[in-house]
Amino acid sequence: MAEKNVGRSAAELVTLPYSLWRRWNPFWIIGELSETRFWMYLLLLPSLVLIVSVILYPTINGFALSVQNVRLNRPANNGFAGLNQYIRVWNDPLFWLSLQNTAMWVTITTIIEFLLGLTAALALNRNLPGTRLIGVIVLIPFFLPNVVAGNIWAMMLDPRLGVINDLLIRIGFLGTQKAWFADPSTAMAAAILVESWHGFPFFALLLLAGMKSIPNDLYKAATIDGAGWLSQLRLITLPMLRTVIAAAVILRVIGLVNSPDLLLILTGGGPGRATQVLSLYAFITAYKDFNFGYSGALSVVMFAMLMFFAWAYIRISGVNREN
Protein backbone atom coordinates (compact mmCIF):
# COMPACT_ATOMS: atom_id res chain seq x y z
CA MET A 1 0.00 0.00 0.00
CA ALA A 2 2.85 2.31 0.82
CA GLU A 3 4.41 1.65 -2.59
CA LYS A 4 1.18 2.65 -4.36
CA ASN A 5 1.09 5.96 -2.52
CA VAL A 6 4.68 6.88 -3.41
CA GLY A 7 4.75 10.22 -5.21
CA ARG A 8 1.36 11.34 -3.94
CA SER A 9 1.14 14.44 -1.82
CA ALA A 10 -0.47 14.48 1.60
CA ALA A 11 -3.39 16.54 0.25
CA GLU A 12 -4.14 13.89 -2.38
CA LEU A 13 -4.12 11.15 0.26
CA VAL A 14 -6.57 13.15 2.39
CA THR A 15 -8.99 13.85 -0.47
CA LEU A 16 -8.82 10.32 -1.92
CA PRO A 17 -11.56 8.79 0.33
CA TYR A 18 -13.84 11.76 -0.41
CA SER A 19 -13.31 11.32 -4.16
CA LEU A 20 -14.13 7.63 -3.97
CA TRP A 21 -17.23 8.31 -1.88
CA ARG A 22 -18.39 10.98 -4.30
CA ARG A 23 -17.88 8.72 -7.30
CA TRP A 24 -20.07 5.98 -5.81
CA ASN A 25 -22.61 8.28 -4.18
CA PRO A 26 -26.04 7.47 -5.73
CA PHE A 27 -27.13 11.10 -5.59
CA TRP A 28 -24.01 12.17 -7.48
CA ILE A 29 -24.59 9.43 -10.05
CA ILE A 30 -28.23 10.56 -10.52
CA GLY A 31 -27.06 14.15 -10.89
CA GLU A 32 -24.61 13.13 -13.58
CA LEU A 33 -27.25 11.08 -15.40
CA SER A 34 -29.67 14.01 -15.38
CA GLU A 35 -27.30 15.83 -17.72
CA THR A 36 -27.30 13.00 -20.29
CA ARG A 37 -29.83 11.60 -22.74
CA PHE A 38 -30.28 8.51 -20.57
CA TRP A 39 -32.18 10.53 -17.95
CA MET A 40 -35.51 10.26 -19.76
CA TYR A 41 -35.17 6.48 -19.94
CA LEU A 42 -34.51 6.39 -16.19
CA LEU A 43 -37.66 8.42 -15.57
CA LEU A 44 -39.70 6.08 -17.78
CA LEU A 45 -38.37 2.95 -16.07
CA PRO A 46 -40.99 2.80 -13.24
CA SER A 47 -43.84 3.16 -15.75
CA LEU A 48 -42.27 0.51 -17.95
CA VAL A 49 -42.00 -1.91 -15.03
CA LEU A 50 -45.65 -1.25 -14.12
CA ILE A 51 -46.86 -1.79 -17.68
CA VAL A 52 -44.87 -5.00 -18.07
CA SER A 53 -46.00 -6.46 -14.75
CA VAL A 54 -49.66 -5.39 -14.85
CA ILE A 55 -50.51 -5.38 -18.57
CA LEU A 56 -47.94 -7.04 -20.80
CA TYR A 57 -47.17 -10.13 -18.73
CA PRO A 58 -50.84 -11.08 -18.05
CA THR A 59 -51.66 -10.54 -21.74
CA ILE A 60 -48.81 -12.75 -22.94
CA ASN A 61 -49.69 -15.33 -20.30
CA GLY A 62 -53.30 -15.32 -21.53
CA PHE A 63 -52.17 -15.98 -25.09
CA ALA A 64 -49.91 -18.79 -23.86
CA LEU A 65 -52.76 -20.25 -21.84
CA SER A 66 -55.02 -20.39 -24.91
CA VAL A 67 -52.75 -22.91 -26.68
CA GLN A 68 -52.60 -25.30 -23.75
CA ASN A 69 -54.88 -27.79 -22.06
CA VAL A 70 -55.18 -26.46 -18.52
CA ARG A 71 -57.94 -28.15 -16.53
CA LEU A 72 -57.55 -28.15 -12.78
CA ASN A 73 -59.93 -31.08 -12.36
CA ARG A 74 -58.09 -33.17 -15.00
CA PRO A 75 -54.39 -32.43 -14.52
CA ALA A 76 -53.32 -35.64 -16.28
CA ASN A 77 -54.51 -34.26 -19.65
CA ASN A 78 -52.75 -30.90 -19.34
CA GLY A 79 -50.17 -29.93 -21.93
CA PHE A 80 -49.60 -28.15 -25.21
CA ALA A 81 -52.73 -28.10 -27.40
CA GLY A 82 -51.72 -25.88 -30.32
CA LEU A 83 -54.72 -24.50 -32.15
CA ASN A 84 -57.10 -27.18 -30.87
CA GLN A 85 -58.73 -24.74 -28.45
CA TYR A 86 -59.48 -22.30 -31.29
CA ILE A 87 -60.85 -25.09 -33.48
CA ARG A 88 -63.11 -26.04 -30.60
CA VAL A 89 -64.25 -22.43 -30.30
CA TRP A 90 -65.12 -22.35 -34.00
CA ASN A 91 -67.17 -25.55 -33.70
CA ASP A 92 -68.81 -24.62 -30.40
CA PRO A 93 -72.51 -23.72 -30.88
CA LEU A 94 -72.58 -22.16 -27.43
CA PHE A 95 -69.83 -19.76 -28.53
CA TRP A 96 -71.92 -18.56 -31.48
CA LEU A 97 -74.99 -18.17 -29.28
CA SER A 98 -72.93 -16.19 -26.76
CA LEU A 99 -71.53 -14.07 -29.59
CA GLN A 100 -75.05 -13.29 -30.79
CA ASN A 101 -76.14 -12.36 -27.27
CA THR A 102 -73.01 -10.23 -26.87
CA ALA A 103 -73.74 -8.31 -30.06
CA MET A 104 -77.31 -7.64 -28.92
CA TRP A 105 -76.22 -6.75 -25.38
CA VAL A 106 -73.47 -4.35 -26.45
CA THR A 107 -75.22 -2.70 -29.41
CA ILE A 108 -78.57 -1.93 -27.77
CA THR A 109 -77.02 -0.93 -24.45
CA THR A 110 -74.49 1.41 -26.06
CA ILE A 111 -77.15 3.12 -28.18
CA ILE A 112 -79.49 3.64 -25.22
CA GLU A 113 -76.69 4.86 -22.96
CA PHE A 114 -75.45 7.28 -25.63
CA LEU A 115 -78.90 8.77 -26.22
CA LEU A 116 -79.61 9.11 -22.49
CA GLY A 117 -76.13 10.53 -21.88
CA LEU A 118 -76.48 13.02 -24.74
CA THR A 119 -79.87 14.16 -23.43
CA ALA A 120 -78.50 14.58 -19.90
CA ALA A 121 -75.41 16.44 -21.16
CA LEU A 122 -77.52 18.84 -23.26
CA ALA A 123 -79.75 19.55 -20.27
CA LEU A 124 -76.85 20.10 -17.88
CA ASN A 125 -75.00 22.30 -20.37
CA ARG A 126 -77.73 24.97 -20.23
CA ASN A 127 -76.43 26.23 -16.84
CA LEU A 128 -79.90 26.70 -15.40
CA PRO A 129 -80.48 27.04 -11.63
CA GLY A 130 -79.98 23.72 -9.90
CA THR A 131 -78.07 22.04 -12.74
CA ARG A 132 -75.04 21.38 -10.52
CA LEU A 133 -77.14 19.48 -8.01
CA ILE A 134 -78.90 17.61 -10.81
CA GLY A 135 -75.50 16.78 -12.32
CA VAL A 136 -74.40 15.15 -9.09
CA ILE A 137 -77.66 13.16 -8.93
CA VAL A 138 -77.23 12.02 -12.54
CA LEU A 139 -73.76 10.67 -11.76
CA ILE A 140 -74.90 8.62 -8.74
CA PRO A 141 -75.72 5.43 -10.73
CA PHE A 142 -72.23 5.37 -12.25
CA PHE A 143 -70.64 5.63 -8.80
CA LEU A 144 -72.44 2.51 -7.60
CA PRO A 145 -70.50 -0.77 -7.95
CA ASN A 146 -72.04 -3.28 -10.34
CA VAL A 147 -72.73 -5.65 -7.44
CA VAL A 148 -74.72 -2.99 -5.57
CA ALA A 149 -76.61 -1.80 -8.66
CA GLY A 150 -77.41 -5.37 -9.69
CA ASN A 151 -78.79 -6.35 -6.29
CA ILE A 152 -80.84 -3.14 -6.05
CA TRP A 153 -82.54 -3.79 -9.37
CA ALA A 154 -82.93 -7.50 -8.64
CA MET A 155 -84.98 -6.54 -5.56
CA MET A 156 -86.94 -3.87 -7.42
CA LEU A 157 -87.84 -6.33 -10.21
CA ASP A 158 -88.51 -9.22 -7.85
CA PRO A 159 -91.80 -10.95 -8.88
CA ARG A 160 -93.04 -11.15 -5.29
CA LEU A 161 -91.67 -8.11 -3.46
CA GLY A 162 -90.53 -5.84 -6.28
CA VAL A 163 -91.83 -2.27 -6.29
CA ILE A 164 -91.76 -2.02 -10.10
CA ASN A 165 -94.19 -4.91 -10.57
CA ASP A 166 -96.50 -3.32 -8.01
CA LEU A 167 -96.44 0.04 -9.79
CA LEU A 168 -97.06 -1.52 -13.21
CA ILE A 169 -100.02 -3.46 -11.83
CA ARG A 170 -101.46 -0.33 -10.22
CA ILE A 171 -101.39 1.63 -13.49
CA GLY A 172 -102.84 -1.31 -15.41
CA PHE A 173 -99.77 -2.14 -17.50
CA LEU A 174 -99.55 -5.63 -15.98
CA GLY A 175 -102.34 -7.93 -14.86
CA THR A 176 -100.21 -10.04 -12.55
CA GLN A 177 -96.72 -10.27 -11.11
CA LYS A 178 -94.04 -10.97 -13.70
CA ALA A 179 -90.67 -12.65 -13.23
CA TRP A 180 -88.64 -10.47 -15.56
CA PHE A 181 -85.35 -12.33 -15.24
CA ALA A 182 -86.94 -15.80 -15.39
CA ASP A 183 -88.66 -15.25 -18.74
CA PRO A 184 -86.39 -15.76 -21.81
CA SER A 185 -88.36 -13.14 -23.74
CA THR A 186 -87.77 -10.38 -21.17
CA ALA A 187 -84.55 -11.33 -19.36
CA MET A 188 -82.19 -9.65 -21.84
CA ALA A 189 -84.37 -6.54 -22.11
CA ALA A 190 -84.53 -6.20 -18.32
CA ALA A 191 -80.76 -6.63 -18.03
CA ILE A 192 -80.21 -4.00 -20.75
CA LEU A 193 -82.49 -1.62 -18.83
CA VAL A 194 -80.44 -2.07 -15.67
CA GLU A 195 -77.10 -1.65 -17.46
CA SER A 196 -78.35 1.42 -19.33
CA TRP A 197 -79.40 3.06 -16.06
CA HIS A 198 -76.05 2.22 -14.53
CA GLY A 199 -73.84 3.25 -17.47
CA PHE A 200 -75.41 6.29 -19.14
CA PRO A 201 -73.69 8.80 -16.75
CA PHE A 202 -70.41 7.73 -18.36
CA PHE A 203 -71.55 9.22 -21.66
CA ALA A 204 -73.15 12.20 -19.92
CA LEU A 205 -69.92 13.10 -18.14
CA LEU A 206 -67.68 12.86 -21.22
CA LEU A 207 -70.14 14.59 -23.55
CA LEU A 208 -70.73 17.41 -21.07
CA ALA A 209 -66.98 17.95 -20.76
CA GLY A 210 -66.74 18.07 -24.56
CA MET A 211 -69.62 20.56 -24.83
CA LYS A 212 -67.89 22.91 -22.40
CA SER A 213 -64.99 23.20 -24.86
CA ILE A 214 -67.18 24.26 -27.82
CA PRO A 215 -66.96 28.04 -28.39
CA ASN A 216 -70.24 29.76 -27.62
CA ASP A 217 -69.71 32.11 -30.58
CA LEU A 218 -70.60 29.26 -32.94
CA TYR A 219 -74.06 28.95 -31.39
CA LYS A 220 -74.57 32.72 -31.45
CA ALA A 221 -73.68 32.88 -35.14
CA ALA A 222 -75.98 29.92 -35.88
CA THR A 223 -78.84 31.61 -33.98
CA ILE A 224 -78.36 34.80 -35.99
CA ASP A 225 -78.51 32.72 -39.18
CA GLY A 226 -81.83 31.28 -38.05
CA ALA A 227 -80.69 27.78 -37.06
CA GLY A 228 -82.84 26.08 -34.43
CA TRP A 229 -81.60 23.91 -31.58
CA LEU A 230 -81.93 20.74 -33.65
CA SER A 231 -79.89 22.21 -36.50
CA GLN A 232 -77.28 23.43 -34.02
CA LEU A 233 -77.10 19.95 -32.53
CA ARG A 234 -76.66 18.35 -35.94
CA LEU A 235 -74.29 20.90 -37.48
CA ILE A 236 -72.26 22.12 -34.49
CA THR A 237 -72.51 20.00 -31.35
CA LEU A 238 -72.24 16.49 -32.76
CA PRO A 239 -69.46 17.27 -35.29
CA MET A 240 -67.44 19.04 -32.59
CA LEU A 241 -67.92 16.06 -30.27
CA ARG A 242 -66.89 13.47 -32.85
CA THR A 243 -63.60 12.61 -31.17
CA VAL A 244 -65.19 12.48 -27.71
CA ILE A 245 -68.02 10.29 -28.97
CA ALA A 246 -65.59 7.87 -30.64
CA ALA A 247 -63.49 7.53 -27.50
CA ALA A 248 -66.56 7.11 -25.28
CA VAL A 249 -68.14 4.50 -27.53
CA ILE A 250 -64.94 2.44 -27.80
CA LEU A 251 -64.32 2.53 -24.06
CA ARG A 252 -67.93 1.66 -23.26
CA VAL A 253 -68.01 -1.23 -25.74
CA ILE A 254 -64.81 -2.62 -24.22
CA GLY A 255 -66.32 -2.30 -20.75
CA LEU A 256 -69.56 -4.03 -21.74
CA VAL A 257 -67.81 -6.90 -23.52
CA ASN A 258 -65.38 -7.55 -20.68
CA SER A 259 -67.72 -7.14 -17.68
CA PRO A 260 -70.04 -10.06 -16.98
CA ASP A 261 -70.64 -9.18 -13.32
CA LEU A 262 -74.04 -7.50 -13.76
CA LEU A 263 -75.44 -10.35 -15.82
CA LEU A 264 -73.93 -12.83 -13.38
CA ILE A 265 -75.84 -11.20 -10.54
CA LEU A 266 -79.14 -10.67 -12.36
CA THR A 267 -79.51 -13.83 -14.45
CA GLY A 268 -76.39 -15.98 -14.24
CA GLY A 269 -76.62 -16.31 -18.03
CA GLY A 270 -80.14 -17.70 -17.92
CA PRO A 271 -82.89 -18.51 -18.21
CA GLY A 272 -81.41 -21.26 -20.29
CA ARG A 273 -78.78 -19.41 -22.32
CA ALA A 274 -80.87 -16.31 -23.07
CA THR A 275 -78.46 -13.84 -21.48
CA GLN A 276 -75.15 -15.67 -21.71
CA VAL A 277 -72.53 -13.42 -23.30
CA LEU A 278 -68.93 -14.24 -24.21
CA SER A 279 -67.35 -12.80 -21.08
CA LEU A 280 -69.78 -14.70 -18.88
CA TYR A 281 -69.15 -17.88 -20.88
CA ALA A 282 -65.40 -17.49 -20.40
CA PHE A 283 -65.87 -16.79 -16.69
CA ILE A 284 -68.05 -19.85 -16.15
CA THR A 285 -65.68 -22.01 -18.18
CA ALA A 286 -62.73 -20.94 -16.02
CA TYR A 287 -64.18 -20.80 -12.54
CA LYS A 288 -66.94 -23.42 -12.66
CA ASP A 289 -65.61 -25.93 -15.18
CA PHE A 290 -61.95 -25.17 -14.25
CA ASN A 291 -61.03 -25.24 -17.95
CA PHE A 292 -58.60 -22.32 -18.05
CA GLY A 293 -57.16 -23.25 -21.45
CA TYR A 294 -60.48 -22.99 -23.26
CA SER A 295 -61.38 -19.88 -21.28
CA GLY A 296 -58.08 -18.36 -22.42
CA ALA A 297 -58.97 -19.10 -26.05
CA LEU A 298 -62.36 -17.41 -25.60
CA SER A 299 -60.62 -14.40 -24.07
CA VAL A 300 -58.15 -14.14 -26.96
CA VAL A 301 -61.03 -14.25 -29.44
CA MET A 302 -62.77 -11.44 -27.55
CA PHE A 303 -59.51 -9.48 -27.54
CA ALA A 304 -59.17 -9.85 -31.31
CA MET A 305 -62.78 -8.82 -31.92
CA LEU A 306 -62.42 -5.73 -29.74
CA MET A 307 -59.21 -4.72 -31.53
CA PHE A 308 -60.93 -5.11 -34.89
CA PHE A 309 -63.97 -3.16 -33.69
CA ALA A 310 -61.84 -0.28 -32.40
CA TRP A 311 -59.87 -0.13 -35.67
CA ALA A 312 -63.02 -0.30 -37.83
CA TYR A 313 -64.93 2.25 -35.78
CA ILE A 314 -62.08 4.75 -35.91
CA ARG A 315 -61.77 4.28 -39.67
CA ILE A 316 -65.52 4.62 -40.26
CA SER A 317 -66.03 7.58 -37.90
CA GLY A 318 -63.09 9.43 -39.43
CA VAL A 319 -61.81 10.82 -36.13
CA ASN A 320 -58.21 10.37 -37.27
CA ARG A 321 -58.73 12.62 -40.27
CA GLU A 322 -57.98 16.31 -40.05
CA ASN A 323 -61.00 18.56 -39.97
Residue pairs with C-beta under 8 A, 6 or more apart in sequence:
5 13
22 28
30 42
33 39
33 42
62 296
62 299
62 300
62 303
63 296
63 300
65 292
65 293
65 296
66 85
66 86
66 293
66 296
66 297
66 299
66 300
67 80
67 81
67 82
67 83
67 85
67 293
67 297
68 78
68 79
68 80
68 81
68 85
68 293
68 296
69 77
69 78
69 79
69 80
69 81
69 84
69 85
69 293
70 78
70 291
70 292
70 293
70 296
71 77
71 78
71 289
71 290
71 291
71 292
71 293
72 290
72 292
73 289
73 290
78 293
81 293
85 293
85 294
85 296
85 297
86 297
86 300
86 301
88 294
88 297
89 95
89 294
89 297
89 298
89 301
94 273
94 276
94 281
95 278
95 281
95 298
95 301
97 273
97 276
98 273
98 276
98 277
98 278
98 280
98 281
99 278
101 188
101 273
101 274
101 275
101 276
101 277
102 257
102 277
102 278
102 279
104 188
105 188
105 191
105 192
105 195
105 256
105 263
105 275
105 277
106 253
106 256
106 257
108 192
109 192
109 195
109 196
109 199
109 256
110 249
110 252
110 253
110 256
112 192
112 196
112 200
113 195
113 196
113 199
113 200
113 202
113 203
113 252
114 200
114 203
114 245
114 248
114 249
116 196
116 200
116 203
116 204
117 200
117 201
117 202
117 203
117 204
117 205
117 206
117 207
117 248
118 203
118 204
118 207
120 138
120 200
120 201
120 204
120 208
121 203
121 204
121 207
121 208
121 211
122 211
122 233
122 237
123 131
123 134
124 131
124 134
124 135
124 138
124 204
124 208
125 208
125 211
125 212
135 208
138 201
138 204
139 201
139 204
139 205
140 201
141 149
141 197
141 198
141 199
141 200
141 201
142 198
142 199
142 201
142 202
142 205
144 152
144 198
146 198
146 259
146 261
146 262
146 265
147 261
147 265
149 194
149 197
149 198
149 262
150 194
150 261
150 262
150 265
150 266
151 265
153 194
153 197
153 266
154 181
154 265
154 266
155 161
155 162
156 162
156 163
156 164
157 164
157 165
157 180
157 181
157 190
158 165
159 165
159 177
159 178
159 179
159 180
159 182
160 177
162 177
165 174
165 177
165 178
168 174
168 178
169 175
169 176
169 177
178 186
180 186
180 187
180 190
181 187
181 190
181 191
181 266
181 267
181 270
181 271
182 270
182 271
183 271
184 271
184 272
184 274
187 267
187 270
187 271
187 274
187 275
188 274
188 275
190 266
191 262
191 263
191 266
191 267
191 275
194 262
194 266
195 256
195 262
198 262
199 252
199 255
199 256
202 248
202 251
202 252
203 248
203 252
206 244
206 247
206 248
207 241
207 244
207 245
207 248
209 244
210 240
210 241
210 244
211 237
211 241
214 236
214 237
214 240
214 241
218 236
218 240
219 232
219 236
222 231
222 232
222 235
222 236
223 232
227 235
238 245
242 317
242 318
242 319
243 319
245 317
246 313
246 314
246 317
246 319
249 313
250 309
250 310
250 313
250 314
253 306
253 309
254 306
254 310
257 277
257 278
257 279
257 302
257 305
257 306
258 279
258 302
258 306
259 279
260 277
260 279
260 280
260 282
260 283
263 269
263 275
263 276
263 277
263 280
264 280
264 283
266 275
267 274
267 275
269 275
269 276
269 277
269 280
269 281
269 284
270 276
278 298
278 301
278 302
279 302
281 298
282 295
282 298
282 299
282 302
283 295
285 291
285 294
285 295
285 298
286 292
286 295
314 320
